[in-house]
Amino acid sequence: MLTKEELIKEFKAIGIKEGMVLVVHTSLKNIGYIEEGPEAVIESLLEVLGDSGTLVMPSMASGEEVFDPKETSTDDMGIVAETFWRMPGVHRSSHPSSAFAAIGKHAEEIVAVHPLEEPEGMKSPIGKVYQLDGRVLLLGVSHDSNTTIHLAESLNHVPYRTYSTMLISENGKVEELQVPIINHCCQNFKKMESLLKEKGCLTVQQIGRGICQFMKAKDVIEVASAELKTNPYYFLCEDECEECTEAREYVK
């Protein structure tokens, strides 16, 4: 069991500091039992970041229903992210499938505009975290949850892009829109761990039962971009992976 005080100590030890812009991807199940639950994780992070810091979490929905930032539940984001966007003072972006939530100094700036055609591009919340010299914390999850790598794919114009049908409500009328996405299984995002370690850009620490990783968003973009410039398919599986096979077919 981890207490809030122990979490604060662990978060400081991994490198989180007051005033940072921090995007957190998390699995409470992999960390283990936390006294006071997901709220304690969020409150501990906010205490370390302080009033001048900003906490950001994915708040993505399925895209299969009309998205309401104030009502629509997250889809497979975990209990911490689901708890976070519902907390008082948290702002949430408007993208029907790729929303992010944030609280703190830069929260409104980060989520204010989230272009439909660029869900993980430079103008998206994850792009703004990068521009604000933000950090990434993988709390009990690996890089297959690291959305910043999708930003690298977007910036490097990977060819495997497709469209997803999503429901949008305009003036009370529901419409189907074809929204551009970069879609594949993301399992090869785990390659980033060794790449970042080789560059000395990654801090790895056990918190509770979970292995946690901490890094600069700029380092993620630099390292991922170096690989994508050489091989734009670097993050796609080579074996019989249905999602990555489909992604390759998008190019045709």
Disulfide bonds with the S-S distance in Angstrom:
none
